[in-house]
Amino acid sequence: MPELRLGLYAGSVMHHRLRPTQHRLRYSIFYLLLDLDEIDVLAKKLRFFSHNRFNLFSFHDRDHGEGSTSSPRDRIEQQLEEAGIESGGPIRLLTMPRILGYAFNPLSIYFCHRRDQSLSAILYEVNNTFGQRHNYLIPVPSGTEAPIRQESPKSFYVSPFMTTGMIYSFSIVPPGNDLSVSVIGRDDEGPLIIAKLTAVRQDLSDASLARVFFVYPLLTFKVIAGIYWEALLIWLKGIRLYPRPSPPDRPVTIGRGANPESGQEKSSVHDV
């Protein structure tokens, strides 16, 4: 299924912790799919969306990457080049926008393309509640069909209830009329947590933005509030807390494709 350039994806996110005590949550949510080359054009077209300015909805460059106002595309292109991954085509970002000036994105996803429009890599940008950010960059071999299966070691502290000694397994159907992103976190004992985002595309317009503002009121504020609420519930269940280590020395971890049958990795993993 071809990936679309722009859209609004409304659906739900589910997290299910399996051990030592089960804990499950599900929230309604929406994301925007933005082409990094067309954000300014989109901002001029839409009344309720702005680039680097306050609005009902907005996208700010400093909410991503190293937190500066530098070009997101230039930053991603540099990371692709350092990893030896072909680029030069569109880069599309799946993320939650700022709503009334505020956003917290636990996970944003960049779909990076070659000049022939084929997908060359997926970059998973992860934020924690301690103000830190880390990227997992994983190449996509030419000709790969959905669902795309990838793996990476977990090198970034996200939850105080989980160690970094884990492997992430991703399964993703890139944005089309539907979107699906699954992440399984595994430790030495097997799967520990499962997270899944499923969503359906809507046209990205002032009408659709106004609609989701009322259907999902103050969503980005609820995201951070929900994180702390669920952490309290997990703590009350007696699940162990892990101390926060220093962040990774390098801002990007390079992952690899996964064997769809065994889930085992095919090539080396390293940091850049």
N, C-alpha and C positions, 0 to 999 in steps of 0.2 A: 504494500500500500504506500503510495507516495506521501511524503511529508508535506504538509501545508505550510504556507509562509507565515500567516497570521491567524490568530483566533483567540477565543475565550473558551477555556475548558472548565466545565462545572461538573463536580462529582463528589467523591468522598475519599478519605484516607483512613486506613486501618492499621493499627499496630497490635501485635499479639506477642507478649512475652511468654515463653513456654516453661522456664525453670527459674529458680527452684519453686516459685509459686506463680501460677498463671495470672496474667493481667492483660486485659484486652480493652481497646478503645476504638471508637469510630467517630469521625467528625466530617461534616459537610464542608466543602472547600471549593475554591476556584483558583485557576492560574491563568495568566496571559502567555501566549506564545508571541514573541517579538523577534523580528529580524533586526540584527544590530545595525544594519545599513539603512534601515527605514524608520528608526524611532523618531527622528525629527520630522519626517514627512507625516508620520502617524499623528504626532502631537499637533501639527498644523491642521490636520483633518478633523480631529476630535475635540469637542468642547470640554469634555470631562477628563481629558488625559493630557499630561504635560511631561516634558523632558527636563529634568534638573530644576523644576519650579514647582511650587505648591499648587495643588489642585485636588479635586475629589479623588482622582487616581493619578499617580505619577511614577516615573522611573528615574532614579538618580544613579549616576555612574558610581558614586562613592559607596553605594550599598553592596557593591560587588568587587571582586578582585582584592587588591591591596588596600582598598578604601580611599583611593584618590579619585580625582576627576579626569584621569587619563582615559583615552579611548578604550572601551572594553574590547573592541575588535582587535586593536593593535596588541593588547595584552594576550588575548587568546592565540593570535597568530604567532606571537613569540614563543608561547608555551608549546604549541604544536611543532614549531621549527626545532626547538631544543629537544623535543622527544623524537624527532625524525619522522613526523607524521605529515603526510601530504595535506595541503590546505589550499586556500585561494578562492574557495567558493563561499556560499552563504554560511553565516553562523546565526543560528536561531536559538533563542533563550526562552525556556519555560520557567516562569517565576511568578511570585505574587508581587503585585505593585504596592507602592505606598498607598495607603488609604488615609486621607486627611493628614498627610505628612508622616505617617508611621508605617514601618514594615519590619517584620522579622521573618526571614526565610530559612527554616531548617535545612531545606534542600532546594537548590536551583539547578537546572540541567541545561547545558549548552549542546546543541546538535551541530557539529562541525562538518562541512562538506568540501569535497574536492571541486575543482573547476568544472568537472563534467556533471556536477550536481549530486553525485553519489556521496553517501555518508562516509566520512573518513575516521571520525572519532566522536566519542561522547565524553563530556566533562561534567562531573558531578561536583557542584560547589556546596560545601557543608558549612553551616554556621553553628556554633554552640552558644549557650547563654552567658558565656564568660567573655564575650566580645572577640572571640577568635574565629578564624576561617581557614579552611583547607580544601584543596582540590584533588579529586581523583580523575585522572585522564586516562582513557582506555581506547586504544585504536579499534576500528571496525574494518576488517578485511573487505576488500572489494567483492561484491557479489553476495554479501551476507544478507539473509532474509530474516524478517521478523518472526518470532521474537528474538531480539539480539541478546545473547547471553555473555556476561562478562564477570570477571572476578578481580578483587584487589585485597591486599592485606589492609586491615584497619590500622591506620597510623595516627589517628586524630581522636582526642578525647571529646566525647559528645555528652554522654549521660554519666552521672556519678554512680550509677548502678551497674555499669559495665566496664570491664577492662578493655584496653586496646589490643589485647592478644586474641584477635579474632580475624576472620575472613569475611568480606562482603561478597555475596553472590547476587548479581543483578540480572533481571530479565525484563526487557523493555520493548514495547511496541511504540515506535516513534509517532508523533502526532499526525493523525489523519482525521477521519471523522470521529474516531475514538482514540483514547490514549490509555496505556497501561504501563505502570512502573512497579516492579516487585523487587524487594531487597530482603535477602535472608542473611542474618548475621550468625556465623558459626564459630564455636570454640572447639576445644579438644574433645568435648563430649557430644558434639553435633549441633544442630540448629538450636539457637537460643532465642532469637527474636525474628519475627516476620513482619514486614511493613509492605503495604500495597496502596497505590494510588490508582483509581480508575475514574475516568472522566469522559464526557461527551462534548464535542465541539459546538460552539455557537459563533455566529458572526461577531466580530469585534467592532462595535459601533457605540455611539452615545446611548442608544436605546438599551443595548445589552448591558452597558456599564451601569446605567441608572437602575436597571432591574436587579443586578447582583448586589448593588449597594444596599438595597432594601431586603433582598432575600438572604444575604449573608452580612448582616449589619456589623460594621467595625471588625471585619474578619481578622485583620492582622493584629489587632489588639487582643482578640480572643485566642489567637495562636499562642502568643507568649503566656497569657493567663492560663491556657489549657496545659501548657508544658509544666508550669509550676504546680497546678492542681493535681495532675497525674503523678508527678514526682512525690507529692505528699501522700497520695494513696499507696504508691509503691513502698514508700518508707514505712507507712503504717502496717504493711504486710510483712515487715521485717527483712526485706531484701537488703543484702550487704551493700555498703557504700565503699567506693574505691577512690583513693586520693587522686587528685588531678596532676598528671605529669606535665613536664614542660612540653610546649607545642613542638611539632616536627621542625627540624632544622631547615627543611626545604618546603616551599609552599605547595608543591605538587607531588602526588604519588602516582606512578605509572602502573596501571593494571594490565590485564590481559584477557583474551577471549577464553571462554570456558567451554568444555566439552558438554553438549546438551544432554548426553546420556549419563555421564559419570559426575558432572559438575567439577571435574578436576581441571586445573589450569594447564595451558598449552605452552607457555613461554615464560621467560623470566619476569620478575617484578622488581622494581627498584624505585628510588626516589630521584627526582630531578630538582 
